[in-house]
């Protein structure tokens, strides 16, 4: 059973999906469904990740897939409110540069893999 809660708000410029819980193999299909419905109108997508406490490689893969789909349609994906555990996944893989807004650079951490 998925431990993920989603709330979607649309306006003419952007759709915001607030994500809370674990973003993993079991919960990714729910987010993908919500995101695909939001992408139907061609607008950009913002994921408020402030409620995501865990993200594995499945979650990262989904975010990169969504980004590609949106870019193909002229939209964009932006993540906001990324917490420490998901931020580690983004930073360690370099995906933070693709998925976080340009002004979020000050929040990025360089992680020592030996620590």
Secondary structure by P-SEA (a helix, b strand, c coil): cccbbbbbbbcccbbbbbbccccccccaaaaaaaaaaaacccbbbbbcccccccccaaaaaaaaaaaaaaaaacccccccccccaaaaaaaaacccccccccccccccccccccc
